[in-house]
Amino acid sequence: MQQLRDLMSRNVNVINPDTTIEEAAKKMRDGGFGMMPVGEDDRMIGTISDRDIAIRAVAEGKDPLTKVRDVMSEGVTWVYEDESVEDAAMIMSERQVRRLPVVNRDKRLVGIVALGDFAVEKSEILPAAQALSEISKPS
């Protein structure tokens, strides 16, 4: 079974919770990603996604100068880089997320894995499809 380290994106930017959502959106746009871990005092405290900005900020009429901490998803679900695609798909399904931070065994952030990253390997298509099916169900 393929390990996450073999297909994760290593281009990870951590954002400070006191950064504005406008700046977060620009970093996501410029970096071509839809989620960023939020870090404070050398640890991840949450994540912010393009969806968080759209639903918790724009749709609520919040100012672009609103802080990331005010709209981020608190807590972090992550996976180890040596875990399998199937393990990640199960976590994504249970937590209803499409992206996960990836850490090494020292719990240092080393990458991000998105559901689409592992849906291409034939042996991984079923777990990925099942995870997407669960994630896409209305709550």
C-alpha positions in Angstrom: 0.0 0.0 0.0 1.3 3.4 -0.9 2.3 5.8 1.9 1.2 9.4 2.0 4.8 10.7 1.8 4.9 9.4 -1.8 2.1 11.6 -3.0 1.5 14.5 -0.6 2.3 18.1 -1.5 5.3 19.3 0.3 4.5 22.9 -0.6 3.0 23.9 2.8 2.5 27.4 4.1 1.4 27.9 7.7 -0.5 31.0 8.4 -0.6 33.0 11.7 -4.1 33.3 13.3 -3.7 37.1 13.4 -3.3 37.4 9.7 -6.3 39.0 7.9 -8.6 36.8 5.8 -7.9 39.0 2.9 -4.2 38.1 3.1 -5.0 34.4 3.7 -7.2 34.4 0.5 -4.3 36.0 -1.5 -1.9 33.4 -0.2 -4.2 30.6 -1.2 -4.8 32.2 -4.6 -1.1 32.8 -5.2 -0.1 29.3 -3.9 -2.8 27.5 -5.7 -4.2 25.7 -2.6 -7.5 25.7 -0.8 -6.5 25.1 2.8 -3.7 26.3 5.1 -2.7 25.1 8.5 -3.0 27.8 11.1 0.0 27.9 13.5 0.9 29.7 16.7 3.8 29.2 19.0 5.2 26.4 16.8 2.1 24.3 16.8 -0.9 23.9 14.6 -4.1 25.2 16.2 -6.5 24.9 13.3 -6.9 25.2 9.6 -8.4 27.8 7.3 -9.9 26.9 3.9 -11.3 28.8 1.0 -14.7 27.4 2.2 -14.2 28.8 5.7 -13.6 32.3 4.2 -16.6 32.0 1.9 -19.1 30.6 4.4 -17.9 32.1 7.7 -16.7 35.5 6.4 -18.0 36.6 3.1 -21.5 35.1 3.5 -21.7 36.6 7.0 -20.6 40.1 5.7 -17.4 40.2 7.6 -14.7 42.7 6.8 -11.6 41.6 4.8 -9.5 42.7 7.7 -11.2 40.0 9.9 -8.5 37.8 11.6 -8.0 34.2 10.5 -8.6 33.1 14.0 -12.2 34.4 13.8 -13.2 32.1 10.9 -10.8 29.2 11.0 -11.7 25.6 11.8 -10.3 25.0 15.3 -8.4 21.8 16.1 -6.5 19.9 13.6 -7.0 16.4 12.2 -3.7 15.2 10.7 -2.0 12.0 9.4 1.5 10.6 9.6 3.5 10.6 6.4 4.1 6.9 6.7 0.4 6.1 6.9 -1.5 4.5 4.0 -3.8 6.2 1.5 -6.6 4.0 2.9 -5.9 5.3 6.4 -6.1 8.9 5.2 -9.3 8.2 3.2 -10.9 6.7 6.3 -10.0 9.8 8.4 -11.2 12.1 5.7 -14.5 10.3 5.5 -15.0 10.3 9.3 -14.1 13.9 9.7 -15.8 15.1 6.5 -12.7 16.8 5.1 -11.0 16.8 1.7 -7.5 17.8 2.9 -5.3 16.8 5.8 -2.0 18.1 7.1 0.7 15.5 7.1 3.3 15.2 9.9 6.4 13.2 10.5 6.8 11.0 13.6 8.2 14.0 15.4 4.8 15.6 14.7 6.4 18.3 12.5 4.4 19.4 9.5 5.8 18.0 6.3 3.0 18.3 3.8 -0.7 18.3 2.9 -2.6 15.6 1.2 -5.9 16.2 -0.6 -8.4 13.6 -1.6 -7.6 14.2 -5.3 -3.9 13.4 -4.7 -4.6 9.7 -4.2 -7.5 9.0 -6.4 -5.3 8.1 -9.3 -3.7 4.9 -8.2 -5.9 1.9 -9.3 -5.5 0.2 -6.0 -6.6 3.3 -4.1 -9.6 4.2 -6.2 -12.1 2.3 -4.1 -11.1 3.9 -0.7 -10.9 7.3 -2.3 -14.3 6.9 -4.0 -15.8 5.8 -0.7 -14.2 8.7 1.2 -15.5 11.2 -1.4 -19.0 9.7 -1.2 -19.0 10.0 2.6 -17.6 13.5 2.5 -20.1 14.7 0.0 -23.1 13.5 1.9 -25.3 16.3 3.3 -25.0 16.6 7.1 
